[in-house]
Amino acid sequence: MAANRRQFLSGSLGMLVSALAARLNFARPPATKRFSAWDPQIRSLLARLSLDEKIGQMTQPDKNFIRNLDDLQTYHLGSVLSGGNSDPDTGNDLESWTNLYDRYQARALKTSPRIPILYGIDAVHGHNNVLGAVIFPHNIGLGCTRNAELVERAARTTAEEVRATGINWVFAPCLAVPQDVRWGRTYEGFSESPDVVKTLGTAAVRGFQGSGLKDPLSVLACAKHFAGDGGTVFGTGLPKRAGSTEHYPLDQGDTRLDDAAFRRIHLQAYAAAVAAGVGSIMPSYSSWNGVKCSANRVLLTDILKGEFGFEGFLISDYAALNELPGTYKQQIEQSINAGMDMVMVPDRYVEFIRLLRELVHEGRVPMSRINDAVTRILRVKFAMGLLDPQRFLLTDRRLHRSFGSPEHRAVARECVSQSLVLLKNEGPVLPLSPGASLHVAGKCADDIGNQCGGWTIDWQGESGPVTSGGTTILAAIREAAGDSTRVTFSLDGTGGQSARIGIAVIGEKPYAEMMGDRENLSLDSEDIAAVGNLKRSGMPVVVVVISGRPLALEPVLDQADAIVAAWLPGTEGGGVADVLFGHRQPSGKLSFTWPRGDSTSFHLGDPGYRTLFPFGYGLTY
């Protein structure tokens, strides 16, 4: 395949890129300055850097594994991240995160030559590691809005909250195009449609990076995971433990597609993101036809950097090199030579630096590859203004005033209301009438952790009061109903005989990658029971589904008079109540086909795939 690809690329790259741009309908915005515009300044700086200083720029440890803050200077580290559970030692609050960033950046500024660090974090639906941040709907919900302007505003608001803690780099947006909703990361994708992902992913890049990376309210975006992470074949996922024959069904598996199909489904959004000026891209843990993306030169160098003209830098996923074949030294060699520019170590940074230095001295990684990688990293740092000696690089703590503010929450609430998809409405029972007594049930009704889902404070998320601020769906219903309407609640749906309408808020508990892979899409037995108990009370029943993917609704389909897919709405439950009470018309359209639970395959397009609700479906009042 590689030989065929190189032969294909041997023609005129200019003609190829022009044809691709025309086909995908994108063009670089005229105001976007090419990253290579800073190359004259970079050449001067690069000539003064030692090999160790260059390798330091290519190294990203996790804050939790940095042994001593002096290591920022000792190893000339160019970047630090906080992984999913890598929080400040003093807590998850705004002040602690701000102090953490300032402490690390202040130490980096003491290095000679002065090259500030990039500090990266997974802000995938708001600044989701920090207590009190506004948590937006996950991308699966945003995909149902089909509203690029709103997605851009959500990313812009997230960027402002991230910058309130000083942090300058987010590992978002996710440009996966999930094809099998059993995958535990389905909710991180905007849609099964590459066109929707391309449009909304590009909007998110614009929102994060703003009018320019020097904007003090902008953050560096990172498009991920390049490429095909949403197309893996069931059963090819990551082994659950070393030497195990048991695998996660889909996570980090193999995407088996020919060149044309892979491009059509999984590459369009990246071409558009590059044209929009995205500064960093994260290669996927997964494989394409058996070759790990983290070591695939065809993908990283020939297509992304050559054909698409990407001038920023590549950052590996968390410890992704460890999954390549061979020794750690061989893994480093494969990935760097394939085109990886910065490596998320995250704990083996001293070993990584030593081994990469050896590989250069042995001629196994050419110096030209090191210089190219560091040039790309420095291009982005120059574009962000980090190398400007007059730039104030610590946190502007005036931004604390707007962190978690009503204005920011209003943007998230609008995202919620536009993301809801009305799947069924017989009677019609919705919108709810003023004064009609309500009985609310279900494990997701009064649980902010469930409605936020994974990647919320904790990597996998958790049920319960996981974060501060925000409104549960039950609290939002009570507020919308007002004092004149009686609203009661029971977890299992019993005790509602005196109510006129029952509302069951059911669905999934939080999960993230790996742990979220499922063999089937069944509802929990407690969810089915809650709906049944409401129905037995003799009232119309509204079912609100909180989930990171379509679930098998057949057990409650006939008992429900109305069904609303609310996805993972985040902290602003008021957006759900807005639609239930008719303050907002339901406008969401399915960004994923909703399969029937009796499908023999849940991979879109397979012969055994059976549809319950088609892509684009959605009722209104």
PyMOL commands that set and color helices and strands:
alter all, ss='L'
color gray80, all
select helices_A, chain A and resi 2-9+13-24+35-48+51-57+63-65+71-74+94-108+139-145+148-163+186-188+194-209+229-231+259-275+293-295+297-307+320-323+328-338+349-361+367-383+397-402+406-419+448-452+473-481+525-536+554-557+574-580
alter helices_A, ss='H'
color red, helices_A
select strands_A, chain A and resi 59-60+79-82+118-121+169-170+222-226+254-255+280-283+287-288+291-292+313-314+343-344+421-425+438-441+487-490+501-507+541-546+562-567+594-595+611-613
alter strands_A, ss='S'
color yellow, strands_A
deselect
rebuild
show_as cartoon
